[in-house]
């Protein structure tokens, strides 16, 4: 998905209205692919920088549709459903409320969305962008939510550009797979942005656990500065 006709206009240098156009294109393609009975899941993502996997310099994001639900996505669905059964609430709704109440990990907030550095972040300066309204699928996001998301992405990317010299990062959409209706109450679509400031080494790859030297409170303070 080509985000801009300008070769050097990265996410941090785009205006929110430009980012909104790209997000609207994401959603249009996401909805269309959901009409194909042979497609179970669509993953939308953006790799910024060579270290993050970008093979093209021109600003773009990517979409891959698969005929099955990937194992990592299935694991996320099951863990959030188990949380919902135990607590009676969506995990992301509770996390959003807790982060806003504590405030020290919040990066960006408006009436439609909260962006925060999650507790026990896996990566330094990791940010989650979570809509306030519970909806399981990105297809259900309204224009106001997409506009808020564009503003939050601009703010986060610009801070990374100015404060960290534009590091590589991965931006990932998490949304309910198309025909997994049993998870509508327990899953909550959102985006995760993970700067690639550290390298996954033997421990992380072998144990599946992450070593993050930057507390999320310190990361959020960086974004707010």
N, C-alpha and C positions, 0 to 999 in steps of 0.2 A: 504494500500500500504506500504509494509515493505521497509524502506528507506536504511537500512544497515544491514549486518549480525552481526555487533558489538552492543552488548546490551547497552553500555554506550556511544555510539558515537552520541550524540545529534546533532541537526542542526548546532549549533555553533562550534562543534568539527569536522564536516565533511569538506572535501575539496570541492571547487566549482565543480570539475568534478563529485564527488559523488552526489551532489545536482542536477546537470544537469541530471544524470541518473534517479533520482526520478521524475523530471519535465517531462522528456521524457515519463516516464510511465504514469504520469497524462494525458499527451496529447494523448497517444495511446488509453487509456481507454476512454477518453472523446470523441474521434472521433468514436470509435467503437460503443459506446452507442448511438451516434447520428444517427446511421443507423437503430435503432429500432423505428418503427413508434409509438410504445406505450409509448415512453419516450419523455417528453417535455423539461425537464431541468435536468442538472447534476450539483450538488454542490460538489466541492472539497474543503477540508479544513484540517487544522492541529490543533489539540488541544495539547498544550505543558504544562504539569503540571496538577495536580489534580484540582486546582481551575479553570482552563480553560476547564475542562471536560474530560481530558485524563483518560481513564480507564485501559490502558496498559502502562507499563513502557518502553517497547522497542520502539525506535524511529519509528514512522509511521505517515502516513497521511490517510485520509479517503475520500470516495466518496459515495454519495447517489444520485441515479437517481430517479426522480419522474414523474408520468404521467401528472402532471399539473405544471404550472408556479406559484411558491409561491407568496403570496400577497406582501411581501417585495420586491421581485424581480420585480414584475409588477409595483409597485410604483416607483422604481428606473428607470425603462424603460420609464414610462410616464413623470417623471420629467425631465429627460435628453432630451426627445423628445420635450417637451415644451420649454426648453432652446434653443434647436436647431432651432425651429420655430421662436423664438423671436430674436435670435442673428445671426442665419445663420451659426453657427459653433458648433462643438462638445464641450460640457462642459469640458471634460477631456483634450482635446487638448488646450483649452484656459487656463485651470488651470495649465497645465504643462508649457506653455509659460510664464505665469505670475510668477510662482514659480521660474523658472530659471532666469527670469529678476530681481526679487527682491533678490533672492539668500539666504536670511537669514533663510529660512525653508528647504533648500536643504540638504539632508543627503548623497546622492550618485548620481553620474552622469557618464555616458559614452555615446558612440555614439548611443546606441540603447534604453536607458532607463534612466528615472529620478526617484529617490526615494526622497520623501519629507514628512515632517510633515504637514498635510493639515491645512489650515486656519480654525479656529473654530473646531479643533480636538475634537472628542468625548471623547477620552481616553488619559491619560498621556502617552507620548512617542509613540503615534499612528503614523504609517508610511504607506503611499501609494506608491506602486511601479508601475509606469505607462510607458508602451512602447511609444517611440516617434512616431512610425508609427501608423497611425490610422487603427485599425482593430477591428471589433465588437466581434469576437469570438476567444477564446483561441486556437481553432483548426487551426487558420490561422497563429499563431506565428511561425517564422522560427527558425532555430537552433541558429543563432546568438543572437536572442532575448532571447531564453531560457538560453543561456550561460551567458548573461548579468544579467538576473534575478537570476541565481545561484550565481553569484558574489555579487550581492546586498544583497541577503538573508544571505549569509555568513557574510558579513560585519555587517549587522544589528544585527544578532543573536549573533555574537561574542562580540559586544559592550554591549549587554544586559547581556551576561554571565559575562564579566569582570567588568562592571560598576554597575550592579544591582543584581549580584549574581544569575543570571539565573532565572528571574521571569517567572511565567506562562504567556502564550500568546495564542491567536487565530490567525491563518493565514487563510485567505479566498480568494478564487478565485471568481471574478465577471466576467461573460461572458454572451454573448447574448444567450438566450434559443434557442434551435435548429431551430424551424420553425417560429421565430418572425422576418421575413425579413424586415418588415416595420421600424425597428429601426437600420438598419445597418449604416446609416449616423450619428445617434445621440448617439449611445452607443460605448464604448471603453473598451475593456477588460483590467483588471488590478488586482493586488493583494492588499489586505489590511492586515496589521499586527497590532494587538491591544494587547499590554501587559495588563495583568489584575492586575493593581496596586491599583485600587480602587474597591469598591463594589457598584453595582447597588442597590440603596435603594428605599424607597417609592416614592420619588419625581420623580426619573428617570423612574421607572416602571409605575407610575400613569400618569405623564405628557408627557412621551416620549421625554423629554429634558435631556441633559446630563450636569453634573457639572464636569468640568475638572480643577484641580488646577494648571496645568502646561501649560504655554503658549507654543504654537508650536515652537516659535523661540528659547526658552530655551531648548526644547526637541531636536531640530535639533543640537543645539550647543553641547549637551551631546553626540549625535551620532558622531559628527565630531571631538570631543576632542581626 
